[in-house]
Amino acid sequence: MPALIKKFRFEKLEFLMFVLDELADKLSKQGKDIIKLTLGKSQETLHPAIIEAYIDAIRDSEKRNLVYPQGLPVLREKLAEWYTAMGNPTKAKNIIINTGTSPLFKDLFRFLLEEGDEVLLPHPYYSVYHVSALLTPAKIRFYSVNPKTLTIDMNDFKSKFNPNKTKLVVVASPGNPYGNIISKKELDIIMSPENMTGLTRK
């Protein structure tokens, strides 16, 4: 991994979301009426009960000293119950709590991808996907999302998918930045290996 980091040209890659976020803050300080659609965080005021829970956790040494890499067990149980109640049977052991998608994607990409593997990303893409892929030795390939129909170009997807090399595929619904919602038909094609065989690759 150190050799890979040396090859990584950080100066060639700007995380544009943060560039736009900084610009939005600057305009806001100038008195402009700005609605930020950059970082995935609410601009609304936190509920007082949430604020009190934060303060309580900081004051309570038993709470602030808890260390669970996968997330608090009670929180994972509650999330599993919620997803199950929504019609998606889920077990707590399959839930991971993280500080955000960025560290989770980075860790997963580095854990799953090796030399000779390929990762398939949507295009256009959320910057974290690309940066996470760049931190691995895998080859990066892109499949297209049509900006007019907001659907995945399935011919393009199939031509880029290699059953022998593609080890990780990022499928986002809603997509970022288009907000496209993946249909059941699209998902069935993506999830069915038989749809990916005997295809000519670009």
Buried (B, 14 or more C-beta within 10 A) or exposed (E): EEEEEEEEEEEEEEEEBEEBBEEBEEEEEEEEEBEBEBEEEEEEEEEEEEEEEEEEEEEEEEEEEEEEEBBEBEBBBEBBEEBEEEEEEBEBEEBEBEEEBBEBBBBEBBEEBEEEBBBBBBBBBBBBBBBBBBBBBBBBBBBBBEEEEBBBBBEBBBBBBBEEBBBBBBBBEEBBBBEBEBEEEBEEBBEEEEBBEEBEEE
